[in-house]
Each structure stands twice: as structure tokens, then as C-alpha cells.
Amino acid sequence: MLPPPLPHQVQVLQNVLDRVSVAAVDGGPPPIVVFGIDGALFDSRPRTLQVLHDYADEIDGDEPELAGALRSLAVEHVHYLLSETLRECAITRADQVRAITSFWRDRFHTDDYVILDEPTPGAVDYVRAIHEAGGGVVYISGRDVHGMLLGTVQSMRDHGMPMADVGVELVLKPDATLGTESFKRQALPRLSRRGEVVAVFDDQASSCELALSIFPGASVALVDTWMLEQHLASGIEHFRDFRLL
């Protein structure tokens, strides 16, 4: 059972929703709210966990102890860094970490596994509320089109996120080799052509700072689902999820 959301979180989210509602009745382009996907709208820990369990299945015959250690992991043991996750089950040998990391890297950024992600608490209801209030919804992510578009669309559709509707846009990297920060530095400024960006939600402090520099009038918030120690510039809000209640 999650504790109730902090009043600050509720206030920030409600203020954005109110701002969208007011701007949407003015008759101009819809106000835009930008959402990061991984770590903001969605929890990718189940994806990593499944990859590790699949690796355990592959090596079970040759390395049963290593397979057993990986199977002992649960979602709450998964960290932002894979190496920290492996330390949770005492896997620290360099050769084992390299082999597991290679297996993980080949699968984590794929359609087959991305459908395992779970929405952040409150995310589906909040994005739907923004859309129903007349806001333009832009999902922007470092996921790449070639490897993750189909799985991303399926996952978001199946969980009830607004998709394939007027005012909804999904923006992914055109090339997996392009760095996420470089991609967002190119993509974010172009959003102003669609209307006023009134809010940006992301899970990385660097992305939030970039958004604030491009959209100084927007509400920018770090959705800190990973509970990382990230330094935040002045003017960036900070909370855990998207619950209003």
C-alpha cells in the first residue's frame, strides 16, 4: 500500500491540469503537456527482471547456482544500474556481470520486453485527464523507432493511455545510436510549433533542466521513481508519481 501523495505533488499536478483547462477554452492551439516514458510514466523494472529470469533459464543447466541467484530477484530488488541490481543477489564477478549485461542489452530495448513495463501510480488517470481537459499530450522518449515503436504503442494502448487520437503524439529516437540527451535537445524545441508547452514531466534532472531552458514559462517536474540522488536546478519540481488522491 502506497502512502498518500504529498500535498506538494497534488498541488503541482492540479495546477498543471487547471492551466490546461483554462488555456484549452481560449480557442487557440491546445496547450501541450510533455511526458517522458521510461521512469516517468512507466516503471521498467519488470522488464529488467524478466530479462534476468530469462537469462537464468538459459544457463540453468551449466550454472545452476548463478541461475538460482538471478531467480531470487524480485521487482523491489531492481535498481537503475544493472550492476547494483546484480549486487542484490551477490553477483559481482566481472565475467558474469559482463555476460549478463550483454544479454540484458540485447533484449531490454526491444518490443518483446517493453510491453512488460507497468504504469507509474496515477499516470494513466492523469494523462487521460490532461487529454480530456483539452491538452495536447506529447510522449517523448529515448526509445528508438526501429526496436521499440510497436511494443510502446501496444503497451500504452493496453494500459489505457491516450493513443492515436487528436492532440496525441509519440516522439521516439529515429536511431538507436543517437544519445537520448542529444535527441531531446533536437526534439523539444520543435514542440513549440504545435502550441504553448505548459508542462514537462521527466525522470532525469538533465532533461528537466533542458526543458526549463527551452520553455521557461512551463511547469517542469522531475518524477523521481528511481529515488536517485539528482541535483535539481531552481524552478524544477520534484515528486514520486502522478497520483492526485
Disulfide bonds with the S-S distance in Angstrom:
none
